[in-house]
Each structure stands twice: as structure tokens, then as C-alpha cells.
Amino acid sequence: MYNTGGTPVDEIRGTAQGTAPVPLSVLDLVTVGAGSTASDALRTSVALSRLAESRGFHRYWVAEHHSMPGVASSSPAVILAHLAAHTERIRLGSGGVMLPNHAPLVIAEQFGTLEAMAPGRVDLGLGRAPGTDGATAAALRRTDRLNEGADDFPQQLAELTRFLDDDFPDGHPYGRIHAIPGPVQATTPGGVQSPHRPPIWLLGSSGFSARLSGMLGLPFAFAHHFSAQNTIPALDLYRESFRPSEVLDAPYALIGVSALATDEEKEARRQVRAGALNMVRLRTGRPGLFPDPAEAETLTLSPMEEEFIQTWSANVVHGTVDEVRAGLDDLQKRTGADELMITSHAHTGELRLHSYELIADAYGLPVS
């Protein structure tokens, strides 16, 4: 059986380097801080992908979000193509593409193109949420019947999988349509095509995708970083629902975790508070750039806002490098996650890069 990276499951379960208990990966939201630009954030993403590759992080994913000034990742496929040109080995993928926002054929074409650019190292992570508010979702999907897309997710997934594999049954209306680049090129005269196709992951923050991932025998990525209370129930449901498949012979669960390591604990607290303020504004319909920590320290908030900030901050593993390592180790032990995907949020790109350097150092990840 082969897993998400095109390598035997037992092999990937043993890919953790240094003293990390499981493989460590990166989730990038392409954070734009107040006083900086999207161009600055994208330059940071290039630097971070190269850092992640050189320090032995396993994969690097980009998330789809829309109409959020502080998140410059509305088009994962475009960003991943850019990162593919600046890296050589690290796996690149979507964490994730929101399937109901797109026609399955379009996604198959985009990720077939990425696979042609970076053969054997592209992941296709899929979610069913819009990655934005309702009005923006309606603009993306050209409909106000938003639940229709989420409810049809299993059917959309099946269609996407058939486009990726080029295996619609005889007589199907789409039987003569091919996602290109794709497998059909290997069957044409003189055609030579990579044996790989982007492996599919399902993403989620509740039980729906957990159960579906298990039933289909797919790897599962859970958004612990914004749904911590649901992590263990969702992972339990995934493992209980799991059925062996051609992809996996045993469950493989990744969790996204928000973590920030700094040289001084005080600075970590400042940055995490600013990140929590950013979430307050997002949740109350006032999205903006990632705030300057000085603003977050001096701003007067309502009791409800302050309570949200405290609750949100408690779910971020932050502090000195020793505190962050202890927090990550404890989280992995409690959840039994097979992989930790770390997302670090800070006002500047330099702080984000330094956080990943510190975490890599803490686990003795090699420098290459």
C-alpha cells in the first residue's frame, strides 16, 4: 500500500528527523502584517519554503482564503507553482483547496500542471468550507445556495478523482474529457507521463471529513489550530471509520497546530495577542492586516473580546523554544497524530522565519 507521498506507509511513518516524534511540516497562510504588502508576504513564503526544505520539514502547504487582507493566499495553485520554482525536494500542496468553490476539472488541471512542474512532490488537500464569509462565497460560486456545494462534496470528490485518474466509465458524459496534464498523455503514441498523480487528502474541523476520509481510506488533516476542542473526537472518528484502500493500509492523521517560538517568552505573548486580535476582527466582520503588537497591547477591548483573545491564545503553542517543543510533544502524545503541520503567525516575516528555525533547532533537524 502507498500513502500520500508515493512512498510506503512504514517509510513515511519513520521520516521524522532529529528528535522529533513524528514528521514536522509547514502550513503557510502568507500572512500580511500591518505596514507590509502582499509582495513582502510572498517573498517570505519563498524564503520559508527554502528554509523548510533545507531543515528537513516534510511538506509545505498553502491554504485557500478569500477577502481577508491579512492572508494573501487566495490562489494556492499559483503560489505553489512559484514555490516549486524555488525548491527541489520538499513536498508542496494545498491545505487546502476548497472544492465547492471550483469545478473539479479545473482543480484536476491545475494540480496536474503542478505535478508536471514538480513530479512526485505535490499534494492535493481538499476542504468543503468556503474559506471566507457567505457573501464572498456566493461571489465565488455564482450562487446563493451555499449549502448545496458542501452537501455535494462526496460527489464532487468522486468526480475530481476520476478526472485525476482519467477513468470515467464507458458511456459517462465526461468519458471523453481529459484533465491535461494527466494520465491520458501516457496512452497517446509516444506519450511519456509521470507515474504519479497528486495524492488526495481530506481536510476538516469537524466529524464530516473525518468520517469520509476513513471510509475512503484517505489520509486526513485536522485543523486543530482553530478547532482544538474537536481534535480528539474527530481523530477517533477517523480511525474508527477507516477502511484500508489502495492509498493507505492504516490511518494516517496530520494535525495543523499554531505554534510560535521566540527568543523571549514576552515577545511570543505579544505576537500571539496580536494574532488573536486579528481573529476577533475577522470573526466580527472587520478583517484587516495582521495588527502591530503595540496596537494589540494598548487597544481597549470589550469583556467578550478579551475572553475570546484569552481562549484563542491558549490554543497556540508559544513561548521560548523549550516551551514550544514541550507543547508540541505533549500535543502529539495526546492526539497520536502521525504528523504535525505547524503554522506560525507573527507581525513580520522575519519573526515567522525565526520561529521555524528555532523549532528545527529544538528537534535537531539537520541543515542541508
N, C-alpha and C positions, 0 to 999 in steps of 0.2 A: 504494500500500500504506500502511496505517496502523498505528501502533505502540501501545504501552502507554498512551500519554497521549491518544489520539484525535487526534494531530497527525502530519503527515508525518514519516517517519523522518529525512530530512535536516534537518528543522527541529529535532527534539529533539536530534540529534547536535550541533547548534550552539547549544544553550541554555546552555552554560557561560558564566557571567558573570565579570566581572573578569578575572583572570589564571588562573583555574582551567582545567586542561587538558580536563576533562570536567564535566558537571553533578555537583554535590555534593548529597547527600541525608542524611536523618537516620533512624537506627534507634533506637527507644526501647524499652527493657526495663522502664521505670517502676521504676527502682532504689530500693529502700527501705534506707536506711542505719541502722545501729545508733543508737538514740536518737531515731529519727523514725518516722513512721507511713505507712501506705498513703495516707492522705488528703494528707499532705505531698508524697508522691511524685507523686500525681495532679495536685496543684496545680503542681508543677514541670513536668509534661508539658504542661499548658495554656500555661504561660509559655514553654516551649521551642518548642512548635508555633507560637506567635505570633512568637517570635524568628526561627525558621527561615523563616517566611513573609516577615517584614519584611526579612530579609537575603538573600533570593533563593535559598535552598536549594530544590531541585526537588521533592522529595516527602518525606513523613513517614510512616514505617511503625511499627507496633506488633507485637510478637512474642507468640505464644501459648506460655505456660509454665504448669505446674501444680505445686502442692505445693512451691513454693520461696518461703520467707518473704521473701527479698530481692528478689523480682521480682513486682510487683503487676499483671501483665498476663495474667491467666488468661482474660480475656474481651475479645479485641481489638475485636469489633463494638461492645460497649458503650463502650469507651474512644474509639473512632473517632467514634461519634455525639456524644460530649461534645466532642471536639476540633473536629468540624465546626461546632458551635455557636459556637466561639470563633475561627474562621478564615474566610477568604473566598476565597483563591486557591490555596493550596498543595495539591498532591495528597496524599491521605490513603489509607493502605492497610495491609494485613496483611503482616507479614514474618516468619512467615506464620501463616495458619490451618492447623492440622494436619488435613488432610482425613480420614484414617482415624478421627479422634475424633468425627466428626459425620456425620449424614445429609446427603447432597448437597442435598436440598431445603431443609433448614434453612439451610445456607450461602447458597443462592441467595436465600432470603427475606431473610436478614439483610443481605446486600450489595445486594440490590435496594432495601431500605429505606434503606441508606446512600446509594445513588445518588440516591434521591428527595430525600434531605436535602441532598446536595451534588452536584448534577448535573454530570457531566463531569469530576469530580476524584477518583474513587475507584478504587483498585487492589485486586485480589484476588490476593495472593500465597499459594501453597499449598505445604505440605510434607507428607511422608509419615511422618516420625518422630512419636512421641507427644508430644514436648516435655516429658517427665518420666520417672520411673522406671517399671519394669514393673508394680508393684502399683497405682500411680496410674492408669496406662494401662488396666489391667484394670477399675478402678472407672469410668473414663470411658466405656469401650466396652462395659461389661457382658459381657465375655467374657475368658477367659484365653488365647484363641487369637490372640495379638497379631500374629503374622506374617501372619495371614490378611488383615488390613486393609492392611498395607504391600504384600503381593503383589497385592491387588486394586486398587491405586492407579490404573492406567490406566483400568480400568472405572469406578471412582468418578469420575475426572476427566471421562470421556465423559458420564456421567450428569449431573454438575453442569453441564457446558457446555450440554447440551440443555435443562436447566431454565432456565439463564440466557437462552438464545436462544428458548425456548418452541418447540422444533422437533422433538419426538419424532415418529417416522414413524407413519403410519396403522397402526392395529392394535396399537400398543405399549401395554402395560398402564398406562403413565403418560401416555398421549396426551391424556387429559382433565384432567390435573393441571397447574396453573399456579402458578409462583412469583410471588407478588404482594407488593410492586410488581414489575411486569415488563412484557414486550412485549405480553402479551395485552390490556393496557389500551388500547393504541393501536388495537386492532382492534374494540373494542366501540363501539356507537353513541355518538358524541360524545367518544370516548376521545382523550386527548392525552397522549402519553408521550414522555419524553426519547429522542432517537435513540441515546444512549449506553447501554452496559451495562458494568459493571466489567470491565476487561481482566484476563485471567488471566496471572499469572507463575508459573513453577515455581521452587521453591527447593530447594537441595541442598547437601550437604557431601561428595558422592562422585560417581561417574560415572552412577548410575542416572537421576537427574533431568536431568543434563546431556544425556545421550543422548536421553531422551524429549522434552525441550524442543526440541532440534534437529530431531528427526523431525517434531514437530508444528508447527514454525515459530513457537514461542513465545519471548518474552523469558525470560532465565534469570538468577537471582540466586544467587550462590555465597557460602557462609558462610566467607569467608577468616578471619574473626575467631576461629573455633575449629577450623578445619581447613586451616591455611595450607599444609601440605605437599601437599595435594591440589588447590590452586587452579589452577595452570597445566595439569596433566593434565586436570582437569575442563573448563576453558575450551577447551582444544584439542579435546576430545571433542565438546563442544557445537558448536563451529564446523565440525568435520569432519562432524557428523551433520546439520547444518542443511539444511532444505528450505524454500524460500520458501512463504509461506502468505498468506491474506487478511489476516493480522495484521502480518507482517513480510516484507520482501523481502530482508533481510540480517540476520545475527545481531545481537542486542543483549544484551550481558552486563554485569550490575551485580555488584559485589562488596561485601560487608559487611566493613568494616575497623574494628577497635578503635583509637581514637586519643584521646589526652588532651593538650591543651595547657594549660600553666600559666605563670605569670609567672616562676617559678624552676624549674629542672630538678629540684632536690631534692624539691620538692613533687610533681612528676609521678611520680618514682620511688616516693615514699611511697604515693601513691594506687594506682599500678599493683600494688605489692606487696600492698596490702590486697585488691585485686580478684583477684589470683592466689590469695591465701589463701582467699577466698570460693569459688573454683573447686576448690581442694583439698578443702574441706569438702563441696562438692556431689558431687564425684566419689567421695568415700568415704562417702557416705550420711549426711552430717551437715549438710544445708543450713541456712542461717541468714540473718540480715540482713547486708548489706554491712558488713564489720568497720570499726571505727575504725582508721585507720592507725597510731595509737600502739600498739594491741594487736598489729598485724602486725609492727611493728618489734621488739617485746620478746618475742614468743612464741618458745619453743624448739620447733623442728621437727625431724623425723627427716631423715636424709640424702635419702631418697626424696622426701619432701615438699618439701625445699629445692630439689632438682633440678627438680621439677615447676614450682615457682614461677619459677625462672630461665628454663625453657623457655617457659612461658606468657608471661612478661613480655617476652621477646624478640620475640614476635609482636604486641605492642602498640606502635603508633607513638606515642611520648610524649616529652615534654621541653618546651623553650621553643617558642614559636610558629614560629621559623625552623626548628628541628629537625623539628617535626611537618610543616610544609609540605614540607620536603625529603624526608621519609619517604613522604608521600602521593604526591608527584610521582614518586618512584622506583618505588613500587608500581604506579602506573598505567602507567608506561612498561614495566615488566617484564611485566605481565599483559595490556596492551592493553585494559583494562576500559573500557567505554563510559560508565560512571557509577560513582562512589564513594559508598557509603552508610555514613556514619560513625556509630559507636556509641561514646559516651563514658561511662565508668563511674568514679564517684567517690563518696566517702562522703556528700557533701552536694549538694543540688540547685544551690546557688549555684556550686559548682565546675564542675558539668556545664554550666550555662548559660554560664559564663565561658569554658569551653573552646571552645564553638561560636562565641562572639563573637570570640575570638582567631583561630580558623581563618577565619572570614568576613573579618576584617580582613586576615589574611595574604594572601588572594586578592583583596582589593579588592572584595568583594561589596558592592553598593550598599545603602544604608539607605533604606527606603521607609516 
